[in-house]
């Protein structure tokens, strides 16, 4: 890094000498590091943050790769052709995992699964508009859909048709799909792994309901699968489950590389069955970077490091390695779920059998927020929240079992929960 000009030589100055919040003069790098780390503090170690689905640990070799390619711009395709080729190869690999045709699927890397979902939604909307529709568009989803879909509907002026939660689940019920869809429906979103309870929505059954609707009315409504958490898990652990491009009605899928793809934040992927399903009008051609390719993403400049690490993970682990990592997480989640169920005071909503997520409600005298506070005192960050409308009276605590949670940690967590429940009055 270039040295500071002499007139701006780094020095430490009192905080009162500020101009709009920035010090008048800088300070040496070590002092600046101390200031920042002092502000941030230690906080909860990421591996003990059981609220997040995001990858919190990567091996040293991956860290070196990440640092090396952190300042390579992913959109500079002409300048970094090997990275662009790697991105395209990742799209082909992911497409194969999702039972698409490797040389036919179209896709993009995004800054996260939310951007990927917004792109998929925009394509559904434009395709619907180009069929000559004139009424207000709507998008059908279950109550457990991620907040990014509410954002899409709000920013693109699409009516969000949300199926009410039933029983103890916010999942979209196939029986409700036909009632919610009409000529204004641009698509139906199915969720492969809810962030609320870890359960898969019945994607194939929802598609069957749409087939019946088409037979009865002629409406041909496409499906998008939000596989943010399950897209890099189900192909390895649930190979016989039909949720992906094996279902003809599924035209697009998004997933988070930075979740079960085991890449640090932030990386998402969105794939379409073929170029004909990705609306071409959304691509913007740019030639001032040296090439003349169409850019379909919402964002522009971003680091290439996450894409490089996604490819690294594919060659590092292979199919068998991904299977082993996720099977271990699912096994630990099931073990934790059984320990929680056995307390007699915690009822399972998610038992870790799909996403490696344990979600519980509590019977009196156990209070989940008190339990979460008890866990926080012992260094664990565990969220407590309420379910969507019609189930807003249900309070839930959720534990995400990621690949860096060890058997010893699960034992410690389970024992802490058991001790709290046993002592509840």
Buried (B, 14 or more C-beta within 10 A) or exposed (E): EEEEEEEEEEEEEEEEEEEEEEBEBBBEEEEBEEBEEEEEEEEEEBBBBBBBBBBBBBEEEBEEBBEEBEEBBBBBBEEBEEBBEBBEBBBBBBBBBBBBEEEBBBBBBBBBBBBBBBBBBBBBBBBBBEEEBEEEBBBBBBBBBBEBBEBBBEEBEBBBBBBEBBEBBBBBBBEBBBEBBBBBBBBBBBBBBBBBBBBBBBBBBBBBBBBEBBEEEEBEBBBBBBBBBBBBBBBBBBEEBBBBBEBEBBBBBBBBBBBBBBBBBBBBBBBBBBEEBBBEEBBEEBEEBEBEBEBBBBEEEBBBBBBBBBBBBBEBBEEEBBBBBBBBBBBBBBBBBBBBBEBEBBBBBBBBBBBBBBBBBBEEEBBBEBBBEBBEEEEBBBBBBEBBEBBEEBBBBBBBBBBBBEEEBBBBBBEBBBEBBEEBE
